[in-house]
Structure formats: structure tokens, C-alpha cells
Amino acid sequence: MTMFIAILTYIKPLSEVDKYLQAHRDYLAEHYAAGNLIMSGPRNSRIGGVIMIKTTNREAVNDILSHNPFNINGIADYQIVEFTPTLFCDDSLKFLI
């Protein structure tokens, strides 16, 4: 299975980020419930965030991210990393493949 990591970098001040933070968290909750996301969280130093997305193709990733309030409101830039997991630290992560 192909996996995707979205690396968000804030392009607006934290005061703007905070205005959309709850809407962003609600958006994440909806996609966790739908089974699209594996994990997410802020980057250290609060310069952005990381979202690990479980889907079959880049078009689905683009669609998921297009609804993120941070994207809609121009709060963050996105770098998408596509990879195929092949090695794991233990059996608990084999659900990724």
C-alpha cells in the first residue's frame, strides 16, 4: 500500500493559525472517523504540522487536503511525501501495509 505524509508549514502568524485551529481539529476528527488518517500532530517549534494519510492515490490525498481549513484559508503550505512502507520496528505497525 502507498502511504502519504503531508508536511504543513505555516505561512501566516500563529494568531491566524489559532483562529482556525478548532476547525482544523474538527476536520481531522472527521477524516479519522472515515479511516483516512493514521496520525497527525504539530511540528516542534509550532511551525506547522504533519498528517499521515492512508489512501490509494495522490488524487484522494489532494481531495482530502483541499477541505482542510488551513488550506482553504491560506494558513499553511503543503509538501506531500509519497512512500511505500516496507520495514517496520515491530509487528504493531504492519496494519500500514
C-alpha positions in Angstrom: 0.0 0.0 0.0 1.2 3.5 -0.7 1.2 6.0 2.1 1.3 9.7 2.1 2.7 12.2 4.6 1.6 15.9 4.4 4.1 18.3 5.9 2.4 21.6 6.7 4.4 24.8 7.1 2.5 27.8 8.4 2.7 30.9 6.2 0.6 33.0 8.5 1.3 34.2 12.0 0.3 32.0 14.9 -2.5 34.4 15.7 -4.1 33.5 12.4 -3.3 29.8 12.9 -5.1 29.8 16.2 -8.3 31.3 14.6 -8.7 28.2 12.5 -7.2 25.6 14.9 -10.5 24.2 16.2 -12.0 23.9 12.7 -8.8 22.1 11.6 -9.1 19.7 14.5 -12.8 19.1 13.6 -11.7 18.4 10.0 -9.1 15.9 11.3 -11.6 14.2 13.5 -14.0 13.7 10.5 -11.2 12.1 8.5 -10.1 9.9 11.4 -13.6 8.6 11.7 -13.7 7.9 7.9 -10.4 5.9 8.2 -8.4 8.3 6.0 -5.8 9.4 8.6 -3.3 7.3 10.6 -1.7 10.0 12.8 -1.2 13.8 12.9 0.3 16.4 15.1 2.1 19.7 15.3 5.7 20.1 14.3 8.1 21.1 17.1 8.5 24.9 17.5 5.0 25.2 16.2 6.0 25.9 12.6 3.4 23.6 11.1 2.2 20.1 11.3 2.3 16.6 9.9 -0.5 14.4 8.7 -0.1 10.7 7.8 -2.8 9.8 5.3 -3.9 6.3 4.3 -5.4 6.3 0.9 -4.9 4.7 -2.5 -3.7 7.6 -4.7 -2.5 11.2 -4.8 -5.8 12.4 -6.1 -7.6 11.2 -3.0 -4.9 13.0 -0.9 -5.4 16.2 -2.8 -9.2 15.9 -2.2 -8.8 15.3 1.5 -6.4 18.2 2.0 -8.5 20.6 -0.1 -11.1 20.6 2.7 -8.6 21.4 5.4 -9.5 24.8 6.9 -5.7 25.6 7.0 -5.7 25.0 3.2 -8.9 26.8 2.5 -7.9 29.9 4.4 -4.3 30.0 3.2 -2.8 29.3 6.6 -0.2 26.6 5.5 1.7 25.3 2.5 1.8 21.6 2.0 4.6 19.2 1.0 3.3 15.7 0.1 5.6 12.8 0.5 4.5 9.5 -1.1 6.2 6.3 0.0 5.7 2.5 0.3 6.4 1.2 3.8 8.4 -2.0 3.6 10.2 -2.2 7.0 8.8 -1.8 10.5 10.2 -1.6 14.0 7.7 -4.2 15.2 4.6 -6.1 14.2 2.3 -3.4 15.7 2.8 -1.3 12.5 2.0 -4.0 9.9 -1.5 -2.6 9.6 0.0 0.0 7.4 0.6 -2.4 4.5 
